Amino acid sequence: MRYKARYLSTAKDDRDTIRNYLNQYSLTAATRLFEKIKAKVELAKDNPYMYAAYDRRPQFRRIVAEEYLVFYMVNENEKTIEIHHIFRGIIDIEQHI
């Protein structure tokens, strides 16, 4: 069964922040990054457990796209992938999730 993907407001805020930052340097960088993220989310919609669980918070799974990490949870009741955050890998993730 194919799951649906839902970007929570926190992920949308992260996306907007990343897009604004990257667009300062390259108008195509943000587009390329989010196309890669979208492709990986599409794969997860067919197999939501394909990406590794995050060691420190196993309820979250983690997609790696370039130097960015996408954190999501699988909602089995609604058959949904809930995307919570998109972070650059160098930040202190523990302060945010």
N, C-alpha and C positions, 0 to 999 in steps of 0.2 A: 504494500500500500504506500502510495506517495504522500508524504507529509507536506503541510503548508509551512511557509516561513513567515514569521512575524517579527519585524524590527521594533523593539520597544523604544520609547522616547529617549532613553539613555543612549542607545546605539545610534539613533538618528542625530542626536546632539554630537556624539563622537564623530560621526560621518561628516557633519557640517564643519566641525572644527578642523578635521583632517583636510577636507577639500579646500577650505579657505587658506590653510597653511601651504599646501602643495601648489595651489594656483599662484602663489606669490613667485614661485620659481619656474613652473612649467604648466602651461594650460592643459597639457595632455597627461601629466603624471597622475593626477587624481582620477581621471577617466580610466586609465590603464589599471590602476590599483583596484578600483571598485568593480571593474569588469572581472578581474581575477577573483575577487571576493565573491561576486555573484556566481561565477562558475563553480566555485567550491561549495557554496551554499546549495546550489542546484544538485550537486552530487549528494550532499547530506540529506536532501529531501527524499531521495530514494533509499538511503541507508544512514539514518541519523546517528548511528553508533560507530560510524567508520572513523571518526576523528577521536583522538585520545582524550580521556578524561583529564582534567586539570588536577595534578597531585594534591594541591593544598585545599582545593574545594571540589571534590569529586562529582558534585551535582552539575558542575559546568564541564562542557566539552570545549576543545580549543582547536580552531582552524588557524593554520599559519599561511599567510599570504604576504610574500616578500618579507619585510621586517615588521609586519603588523599581525596582531593576534585578534581573532574574533571569538568571543566567548558566548556560548549559547547553552540552553537547557532544552531537553526533550520533554515535551508535555504529551504523555501517552494518552491521557483522557481526551485531549482535543486533536491528537495527531498533528502536533505543531512543533516546529523548531522555533524557540523564542530566543532571538538574538539580543543579548543584553548590552554588550560593549564591543567596541573596536579600539584597540590600543596599539600604540607603537611599542614594540617589544622591549625597548630600553627603559620604560617607566617602571616605577614600583607598583606592580599590579595589586599587591595586597592592600594598598591604600584605597583602591577603587572598587573592588568586588568583595 
